[in-house]
C-alpha cells in the first residue's frame, strides 16, 4: 500500500494575502473583478448559501482525508457553479490524492483559466511536477512562484525553497542547493535549516547524520503536523520511506519520463 502525498498548504477557498492587488481607484476595481466572482455574486441568495456551505464542507472533509466525500460535495457545488478556481483547485487536490495526475492537471488548468495568477493553483501545479519526479520542470515552476510568497508567508516560502534545494540535488547542482541554506540558522522559525542539512547529508550517503538533524527538527517543531509537509516532501523525494512501506511507483528522471 502506498502513501499518497501532496502538499496543499494554502487555503483553498480564498487567495493568499500577497496575491491581492494593491487598492486601485474605484473605477479600476470594477473593471478588474474576475468574471467568476461576478457570477458568484449574482447567484440567488438560496443558491449562494447552498453553494458556499457545500464548498466549506468539502474543504473540511478534505482535511480529514475523506476524499470521496469531498469529491461528492464538489460535484454538488458544481451543479450550481463550476468555474470557481477555489473549487477546481480542491478538485485537483482530490485527484492528486488518488495519484491521478492527468485529471489533477486538467482541474488546475481550468482554475488558471479563470484566475491565471492564483498562487494556490500555481503551487499545486508545480507540486505535480515534483511528485512525478520531473525535477527540471518542478525546479523552474517553483523558482517562478517563490517571489509571491516571500513577503508575508515565511513558512510557505521556506518550504518552496526546500523543494528547490531537493530539485537542485537531483539535477546535480549541489553548490546551488547549499547556497539556499546560506543565511539560515537553527534559530529560524521554520525547519529549512534542519531539513536542508539533512537532505544534503542524505545525498552524500551520511544517513546517520541526516537522521540526527531530522530528529532535532522533530524535537523543536511541534506539533508533529507542523513538519508533516517537510517529512512528506522527503518521502516523495525518496530519501525516507513512507510509513506505509514500499517505494513510490513514479519515474525518477530529470525529464519526468
Secondary structure, DSSP 8 states (H G I E B T S, - for coil): ---------S-TTS--GGGS-----HHHHHHHS-HHHHHHHTS-HHHHHHHHHHHHHHHHHHHTT-HHHHHHHHHHHHTT----HHHHHHHHHHHHHTT-HHHHHHHHHHHHHH-TT-HHHHHHHHHHHHHTTBHHHHHHHHHHHHGGGTTT-HHHHHHHHHHHHHHHHHTT-HHHHHHHTTT--TTSSSTHHHHHHHHHHHHTT-HHHHHHHHHHHHHHS-STHHHHHHHHHHHHHTSS--TT-S------BTT--
